[in-house]
């Protein structure tokens, strides 16, 4: 069944105050404004392929926490949105979008949330139609506006992205420097973001923005229990350009790039597992800029990246303050704060390329070296002889390392003349399993056992 935008609008119409497909001239005038149905309404869209001529607009719709307005596919995965655009929700609260397949033209979002609060997008498949020459960045699920926040995106599948733009982007409003806040991204499956040959703007997940991050705005986004496979658009898998975010309990498999704390402060990255069984390159770990970042209890294995995409990259910045007023036309791609008071603790690196702290050769674009950071109680393991050193240490200021453990097979690679050698003690033969390491060590004895999420744990049909 192939259904027009007029028909899908009619199916949805009675559940909201206003549903207006922007380009559908065939929509009867009497159906363009309707009284809002009471909270608690559930609308089921029959199976079919719905070809939209413009956005399916849902405006000024109010459910409640106890009685949300639910718009869902009658049978999960059987109502397909194709054509020009997906849903645009504006100034909505407690609305649920559930069970659709989005295959619309990626020049407009699958779901756009503008000035929305407590909206949930759950158990959908996003497989947008990306053309070879897009008109602009193609963000598939996009949160904008001055009054957005507390939205949840969970148990969805996002797959097969080619063009510039993110699969998920929690932004806000750049003009008023107002971020969306307290959004949650959990139990989603992201896969197959095609490598763009070092072209910028192909991050899989994003928060904030250039100006929002530079002036220190907080989005308080939580990204947890997601599985990312082959998400390799560019050197940043996740780009945080905002403060006070949490990235935890996610699994990354065969992804090019890093979790990048690009702009902003006080972000926490913990209990993530980053594996590279396919030996893709450059596969990175975490890249740190900004103040008071906390990276702890993560497991990294077989990561191949170097420099900016190293398994750990703590790099000099362009400025030495928590924020900068170099925004708008004064913003530069080099804008970044020197890592300051970062805590890197109780992480495990197994058979990875060298960790990079500081920069071996000075760069005039990044004059401020890492300052007052700590590297403590970490484990670095080499189960095989590898050419790269365990660590590359450039100029830093008051950088402290202690209580770390190295477990290596080749004692000849221990560089007694390197200052970072004093940060480690040597242990041998720590236990391994098929997923990584089961280890005990350090003063606290709490190196993480890696938890690897599988397809059954996330996405549309997961519990």
N, C-alpha and C positions, 0 to 999 in steps of 0.2 A: 504494500500500500504506500503510495506516494502522496503526501498531503500538503496542501499549500499553506503559506503563512496565515491566510485568512482562517483556515480551519484550526490550526494550532492555537491561534488567538482565541477563537470561539471556545475551544476546549478549556482554556485557562481563565477565561474572562470572569467567571462568577466568583473566583476566589480572591480577587484583589480589588483595590480601589480603582486602579487604572492599569490596563495592559495595552500598550500602543506599539504595534510593529511599525517602526518609523517610516518605512518605505512602502507600506501596503495600502495603495490607494483604493483597493477593493473592500477594505474593511468598512462595514456600514457605520455611518456617523453616529447612530444611536447606541452603538456598542463601545464608543471610545471613552466614555466616563461612566463608571458604575459605582454604586455605593459599596462600601467595604463590607465584606462578609465577616461574620463574627470570628474571633480567635478560636482555634480548634478545628477549622475547616481542613479537610484533606481532599485534595484534588488529584485524581489519577488520570494520567494521559495514556490512551490506548496504544497498543503496538502500532508501529508504522514509521515511515521515514518522512520527516517534516521539513520541507524546503522553505526556509524563511527568505523573505525579501528585505529584511532589516532586523534590528534588534527586537527581541521579545522583551518589552519593557514592563517592569513591575515597579510601581511607584507608590510611596506613602502607605505601605502595607504594614499593619501592626498585629502581630500575634503576641503571645505572652510566653513566659518560660514554661508555664504549666500547659498552655494551649497554643502551640505554634501553628502557623499556617504552613501546610505541607503541600508542595507541588512535586509529584513524583511520577515515574513511569509505573504503569500498572504492573508490568513485568520487567524486572531489572534487566537493563541492557537491550530491551526490545523497542524502545522509543528513541529514534535516532534524529538528532537535530543536524540538518545539513543546510546548504544555501549560504546566505550572506552573513549571518551572525547567530550567536546564541542568546543567553539571557543577559539583560542589564537590569540590575536591582538598584533603585535609587531611594534613599531615605526610608529604608525598611528595617524592621526589627522582628526577631524571632520568626524568620521564614526559613524553611528547609527546602533545598533543591536536591532531589534524590533519584538515582537510578537511571539517568540518561546516558546516551552516547553522543558526544559532541564531535561532529565531523564537518563543521561549518568552515567557511573561508577564514583563515587565520588573521586576515587583516582586521577582523573584529574578534573580540574575546569569545571564548566559550562561556565564561561567566565573568561579568564585571560587577563589582560591588562598589557603589559610590555612596558615601555617607550612610553606611549600613552598620548596624550593631546587632550582635547575637544572631547573625545569619549562619546557617550550617549548610555546607556543600558536601554531600556524602554519597559514596558508592556509585560514582559516575565514572565513565571512561572518557578521557580527553585524547582525541586522535585527530587534531585539527588539520585541515587541508592547507598545507603551506606551498605557495607557488614559488617559482624560481626567483622572481624579482619582486619582493615584497615592497609595499609603499612605506612602511615604517617598522619599528620594532614590534614583533608579534608576541605579546604576553598572553598566555592562555587563560590564566586565572589571575585577575588584577584587582587589587584593593586600593581605592583612591578616595579623596574627599577630605574635608576638614573635620568630619564627625564620625569617622569609621573607627571600629574597634570591637574587640571581644568576639570576633568571628572564628568559626572553626571549619577547617578543611580536612576531612578525614576519610580514610578507606576508599580513596580514588585510585585509578590507574591513569598515569600520564605517559604517553609513549610516542616515539618516532618524531622527534623535533629536528628540523633542519636549519631554519632561518634564525636571524637575530631576534632576541627576546627571550624571556624567561618562561618556564612552565608555571611558576608561582612567583608572584611579586606583591609583597605587602609594602605599600608606599605611603599614601596620604596625599598631601597637597603641597607642592613645591612653592607655589606663589605666596602662600601664607606661612610657609615653614612649619606646617602642622602634620605630624605623622599619624598614620593609623597606629593603634596601640592594642596590646594584649590579644593579638590573633594567635591561633594555634593551628599547627600543621602536623598531623599525626597519622600513623598507620597507612600512609600512601605508598604506592609503588611508582617510582620514576625510572624510566629506562629508555635507552637508545636516543641520546642527544648526540648528533653527529658532530665530529670535530671540524672546526671552522678555520683550520690553518692559522692559528694565533690571531684571528680577528676578534676584536673586543665586542662585548655585548651579548655573548652567548652563554651566560651563566644559567644554570638550571634553576636555582632558587635565589631570590633576592629580597633584601629588606632595605627600607629607607631610600636614600638617593644622595647625589653628590653634595648638595647644599645642606640637606637634613643631617647627613653624617658629619660634615665639616663643622657645623655649629653645635654638634653634640646632642641632637634630639634623640629621644628614646622611643623605640617601638615596642619593647617588651615582648617580642615574638618568641614563641616556644616552638621549636622544631624537634619532634621526638618520634622514635619508633617508626621511622621511614626507611625503606629500602631503595637505594639508588644503584642501578646497574648500567654500566657503559654510558654514564652521563659525562660526556667528554667534549662539550662544546668549545671550551677554552681553558685558560689556566686557573679560572675560579669556578669551582663547582657550585659553591655557596658563596655569595658576596654579601657581607653584612656592612651596610653603610648607615648604621644607626647604633645606638647604645642599648645596653641592658637586655640583650637577647640571650636565650639559652638554646644550645644545640646539643642534644643528648640521646643516647641509646639508638642511634641510627647506624645502618650498615651500608658501606660503600664497596662495590665490587667492580674491578676493572674500569675505574674512572680516571680519565686524564684530568689533572688540575688539583686544587686544594680547597679546603675550607678557609676562606680569606676574611680576616677581621680587618676590612679595608679602611673604614672610617667609623669612628665611634669608640666608646669606652665601656668598661665593665661588662663585657660579654663573657659567658661561661660555656666552654666546650668540654663535655665530659661523657665518658662511657660510650664513645663511638667506636666502631670497628671498621677499619679501612684496609681492605685486602686487594691484592693484585695477582691472582693466580694466572691471569692471561699475560702477565708481564708487559702491559701497555706502558707507553712512555710519552710524556713525563707524568707519572702518577705521584701526586704529592700528598702531604698530610695537612698541617695547619700553618698558615702564614699570619704573622702577628704584627699589627701596628696598633697604636693607641695606648691609652692608660688603663691600668688595673684589669687587664684581661686575665682570665683564669682557665688554663688548659690542663685537665687532669683525668687520670684513669681511662685513657684511650688506648686502643690497641692498633698498631700499624704494622703491616706485614708486606714484604716484597715490593716496597715503594721505590720507584726508579728515578724520581725527579731530582733536579739539581737547581741551584740558585733560588729564584723566586718560587719554584715549585718543589722545593726540597721536602723531605718527610717532616721536617720542622724548619721553618724559616722565620727568624727573628731579625728583622732587617732595619737599617737606618731609615729615618723619616725626613720629611721636608721641613717640618716645624717641630717645636719642642714644648708645645702647650696642649692642653686637653682639647681645645677648639681653635678655630681660626675664622677670621672674617673674610678670608679670601674665597668668596662665593660669587655666584652669578657669573658675570663676564670675567671676573678675576680668578675663577676656579681653574685649576690646571689638573691634567691627568696625573701629575706628580704629587698632588696634594695628599699628604699622609703624615700622621703623628708618629714620632719616634716611640717605639715600645718602651713603656715606663711602668715600673712596678708590676710587670707581668709575672704571674706565678705558673710555672710549668712543673707539674709534680705527678709522680706515680703513674707515668705513662710507660708503655712498652713498645719498642721498635724491634722488629725481627727481620733480619736479612734485608735491610733497607740501605739506600744510598746515604751519603753523609748528611748529618744534621748541620744546618747552617745558622750560626749566631753571629751577627755583625756581617760586615762585608770586607773581604780580604783587601780589595783595592778601593780607595776612596772614590766617591762619586759626588760631584759638585751639586747635583740635583737633590741629593739626600744627605745633607751635612750633619744630621744629628744621630749619633749612634744610640743603640739600646742603653737604657739607664735604669739602674736600681731594680733589675729583674732577678728572679731566682729560678734555678734549675735543680730540683731536689727529688730524691727518692725515685728516680726513673731507672728503667732497665733497658739496656741496648744489647741485643743478642746477634751474634753471627754464627749460624750453624754450618757455614761453608766459607771457604776462603774467597774474599771479595777484594777487588782492587781499591775501591774508594775508602778513604779513612772513615772512622766512625763519626768524626765531627770536624767541621771547618769553623774556626773561631777567628773572627776579625775584631777590630777595635770595639770595645764596649766601655761603659762607665758604671762602676760599682756593681758589676754582674757577679752574682754569687752562685756557686755550684757545690753541692755536698750531698753525701749519702746515696749516691747513684751506684748502680751495679752494671758491670759489663760481663757478658758471658760469651766467650769467643773460642773458636777452634784453632786459631793461628796466633800464638803469642807474639810472633814477630811484628804484628801490626800495631802493638801497643807503643805509642810514641812517647817515650819517657821524657822527651824534651818539650812536649806541648803542655801549656798551662792547664788545659782542660783535663789532662790525665789525672790531676790531683782530685778531681771531682768524683772519681770512680774507685770502687774496689772491684776485684776480679773474682768471679765465681764461675764454675764449670758444670755442665751437665744438668741444667735445669730441665724438668720434665716437659714433654711436648705431646700434643694430640693433633688430630687431623685438622682442627680448626685454628690452631695456634699454640699458645703456651698455657700450661697450668703451672704457675710459679709462686713461690713465696720468697720474699726478700725485702731488703730495706728495713728500716727501723720499725715501720708499722706492719710489715708483712702483708700489704694489701694491693699488690700488683693485680690488675684485673684479669680474670679469665674472660676471653673474648666471647661475646654473645653474637651469633651470626643470624640475622633475620633471613628467612626464606620466603618464597612467593606465598606460601600458605599462611604466613603470619600477617600479611599486609594486603591492601587493595580491596577490590570490590566485594569479594566473597569471603574475606577473612572474618574470624569471629569478632 
